[in-house]
């Protein structure tokens, strides 16, 4: 999201990894309060990690933040771009963070 990045751990010796990882990204406060459109994109890039050959792209899923309503969670499969075929399952929750008072 924007310039923010996160990286999962690599899974060895599997063609069907299950990551079960959670990452958090801070969005522009103006977008969260509805003062401006939340038109950013969450990009999820998948790579094959092999010790014998260079990393190869398995595709990219692009999720417009406008598709994830504030306070909601979406849980579905996304098509991968940049490859002939492929999908990735994502659960995306969009929450407004508040500071303790």
KEMI-393751 format. One record per residue: residue in one letter; z, x, y of N, C-alpha, C in turn. Coordinates in steps of 0.2 Angstrom, whole numbers, plus 5000, padded with zeros to 4 digits. Layout:
<sites>
residu, nup, neast, nnorth, caup, caeast, canorth, cup, ceast, cnorth
A, Z, X, Y, Z, X, Y, Z, X, Y
...
</sites>
This chain:
<sites>
residu, nup, neast, nnorth, caup, caeast, canorth, cup, ceast, cnorth
X, 5000, 5004, 4994, 5000, 5000, 5000, 5000, 5005, 5006
X, 4995, 5004, 5010, 4994, 5009, 5016, 4994, 5016, 5013
X, 4999, 5020, 5016, 4999, 5027, 5014, 5005, 5028, 5009
X, 5008, 5023, 5008, 5014, 5023, 5003, 5011, 5024, 4996
X, 5014, 5028, 4992, 5011, 5029, 4985, 5017, 5029, 4980
X, 5016, 5028, 4974, 5021, 5029, 4968, 5017, 5031, 4962
X, 5020, 5034, 4958, 5017, 5036, 4952, 5022, 5035, 4946
X, 5018, 5032, 4941, 5022, 5031, 4934, 5023, 5037, 4930
X, 5027, 5036, 4925, 5027, 5042, 4920, 5021, 5041, 4915
X, 5019, 5047, 4913, 5013, 5047, 4908, 5016, 5045, 4901
X, 5012, 5041, 4897, 5013, 5039, 4890, 5009, 5043, 4886
X, 5012, 5046, 4881, 5008, 5050, 4876, 5006, 5047, 4870
X, 5000, 5048, 4867, 4998, 5046, 4861, 4998, 5038, 4860
X, 4995, 5035, 4865, 4995, 5028, 4864, 4989, 5025, 4868
X, 4985, 5020, 4865, 4980, 5017, 4868, 4982, 5011, 4872
X, 4988, 5009, 4871, 4990, 5002, 4874, 4997, 5004, 4877
X, 4998, 5008, 4882, 5005, 5009, 4885, 5008, 5003, 4889
X, 5014, 5003, 4888, 5018, 4997, 4892, 5023, 5001, 4896
X, 5021, 5000, 4903, 5025, 5005, 4908, 5032, 5002, 4910
X, 5032, 4995, 4910, 5039, 4992, 4912, 5042, 4996, 4918
X, 5039, 4997, 4923, 5042, 5001, 4929, 5041, 4997, 4935
X, 5046, 4998, 4940, 5046, 4994, 4946, 5045, 4999, 4952
X, 5041, 4997, 4956, 5040, 5001, 4962, 5041, 4997, 4968
X, 5044, 4999, 4974, 5045, 4995, 4980, 5041, 4999, 4986
X, 5038, 4994, 4990, 5034, 4997, 4996, 5036, 4993, 5002
X, 5038, 4996, 5007, 5040, 4992, 5013, 5033, 4991, 5017
X, 5033, 4984, 5019, 5027, 4982, 5023, 5029, 4981, 5030
X, 5024, 4981, 5034, 5025, 4981, 5041, 5029, 4975, 5043
X, 5035, 4975, 5047, 5039, 4970, 5048, 5035, 4964, 5051
X, 5030, 4966, 5056, 5027, 4960, 5059, 5023, 4956, 5054
X, 5020, 4959, 5049, 5017, 4956, 5043, 5022, 4951, 5040
X, 5027, 4954, 5038, 5032, 4950, 5034, 5035, 4944, 5038
X, 5035, 4944, 5045, 5038, 4939, 5048, 5032, 4934, 5050
X, 5026, 4935, 5048, 5021, 4931, 5050, 5018, 4932, 5057
X, 5020, 4937, 5060, 5017, 4938, 5067, 5010, 4940, 5067
X, 5008, 4944, 5062, 5001, 4946, 5061, 4999, 4945, 5053
X, 4993, 4944, 5052, 4991, 4943, 5045, 4992, 4949, 5041
X, 4994, 4948, 5035, 4996, 4953, 5030, 4989, 4954, 5026
X, 4985, 4958, 5029, 4979, 4959, 5026, 4978, 4966, 5022
X, 4984, 4969, 5020, 4984, 4975, 5017, 4982, 4974, 5010
X, 4981, 4979, 5006, 4979, 4979, 4999, 4983, 4983, 4995
X, 4986, 4981, 4989, 4989, 4985, 4984, 4984, 4988, 4979
X, 4983, 4994, 4979, 4978, 4997, 4974, 4982, 5000, 4969
X, 4980, 4999, 4963, 4983, 5002, 4957, 4978, 5005, 4953
X, 4978, 5012, 4953, 4973, 5016, 4949, 4976, 5018, 4943
X, 4972, 5018, 4938, 4974, 5020, 4931, 4970, 5026, 4929
X, 4974, 5031, 4926, 4971, 5037, 4924, 4972, 5038, 4916
X, 4968, 5042, 4913, 4969, 5044, 4906, 4971, 5051, 4907
X, 4977, 5053, 4904, 4980, 5059, 4905, 4980, 5063, 4898
X, 4976, 5068, 4898, 4975, 5072, 4892, 4976, 5079, 4893
X, 4979, 5083, 4889, 4981, 5090, 4890, 4975, 5094, 4889
X, 4970, 5092, 4885, 4964, 5096, 4883, 4958, 5095, 4888
X, 4958, 5089, 4892, 4952, 5088, 4896, 4955, 5086, 4903
X, 4951, 5086, 4908, 4953, 5084, 4915, 4955, 5076, 4915
X, 4959, 5074, 4919, 4961, 5067, 4920, 4955, 5063, 4921
X, 4954, 5057, 4918, 4948, 5053, 4919, 4950, 5046, 4922
X, 4947, 5043, 4926, 4949, 5037, 4929, 4947, 5031, 4924
X, 4952, 5027, 4923, 4951, 5021, 4919, 4950, 5015, 4923
X, 4949, 5015, 4930, 4948, 5010, 4934, 4953, 5009, 4939
X, 4952, 5004, 4944, 4956, 5002, 4949, 4957, 4995, 4950
X, 4963, 4992, 4951, 4964, 4985, 4952, 4966, 4985, 4960
X, 4963, 4981, 4964, 4964, 4980, 4971, 4967, 4973, 4972
X, 4973, 4972, 4974, 4976, 4965, 4975, 4977, 4964, 4983
X, 4974, 4960, 4986, 4975, 4959, 4993, 4982, 4956, 4994
X, 4986, 4958, 4998, 4993, 4956, 4999, 4993, 4948, 5001
X, 4987, 4946, 5004, 4987, 4939, 5006, 4987, 4935, 5000
X, 4985, 4937, 4994, 4985, 4933, 4988, 4992, 4933, 4985
X, 4997, 4936, 4988, 5004, 4936, 4986, 5008, 4933, 4991
X, 5010, 4926, 4991, 5014, 4923, 4996, 5021, 4926, 4996
X, 5024, 4926, 5002, 5031, 4929, 5003, 5035, 4925, 4999
X, 5040, 4928, 4996, 5045, 4925, 4992, 5042, 4923, 4985
X, 5036, 4924, 4983, 5033, 4922, 4977, 5032, 4929, 4972
X, 5031, 4927, 4966, 5030, 4932, 4961, 5023, 4930, 4958
X, 5018, 4934, 4957, 5013, 4933, 4953, 5013, 4937, 4947
X, 5010, 4935, 4941, 5011, 4938, 4935, 5004, 4936, 4931
X, 5000, 4941, 4931, 4993, 4940, 4928, 4989, 4946, 4927
X, 4984, 4945, 4924, 4979, 4951, 4922, 4974, 4952, 4928
X, 4973, 4958, 4930, 4968, 4959, 4935, 4962, 4963, 4932
X, 4956, 4962, 4934, 4950, 4966, 4932, 4950, 4972, 4935
X, 4948, 4977, 4931, 4948, 4984, 4934, 4941, 4985, 4937
X, 4940, 4988, 4943, 4934, 4990, 4946, 4932, 4997, 4944
X, 4926, 4999, 4945, 4924, 5006, 4944, 4923, 5008, 4937
X, 4923, 5003, 4932, 4922, 5004, 4925, 4918, 4998, 4922
X, 4915, 4999, 4917, 4912, 4993, 4914, 4916, 4987, 4912
X, 4922, 4989, 4909, 4926, 4983, 4908, 4934, 4986, 4907
X, 4938, 4982, 4908, 4945, 4983, 4908, 4949, 4979, 4912
X, 4956, 4978, 4910, 4960, 4974, 4914, 4967, 4977, 4914
X, 4971, 4976, 4919, 4978, 4978, 4919, 4983, 4972, 4920
X, 4988, 4972, 4917, 4993, 4966, 4918, 4998, 4969, 4923
X, 4999, 4965, 4929, 5004, 4966, 4934, 5008, 4960, 4935
X, 5014, 4962, 4937, 5019, 4957, 4940, 5021, 4959, 4947
X, 5019, 4955, 4952, 5020, 4958, 4959, 5024, 4952, 4962
X, 5030, 4955, 4965, 5035, 4951, 4968, 5035, 4953, 4976
X, 5034, 4948, 4980, 5034, 4950, 4987, 5041, 4947, 4990
X, 5045, 4951, 4993, 5052, 4949, 4995, 5053, 4951, 5002
X, 5056, 4948, 5006, 5058, 4950, 5013, 5065, 4953, 5012
X, 5066, 4960, 5014, 5072, 4963, 5014, 5076, 4962, 5020
X, 5082, 4961, 5019, 5087, 4960, 5025, 5092, 4965, 5025
X, 5095, 4967, 5030, 5100, 4972, 5031, 5107, 4969, 5030
X, 5112, 4972, 5027, 5118, 4969, 5027, 5121, 4968, 5034
X, 5125, 4963, 5035, 5128, 4962, 5042, 5136, 4963, 5041
</sites>
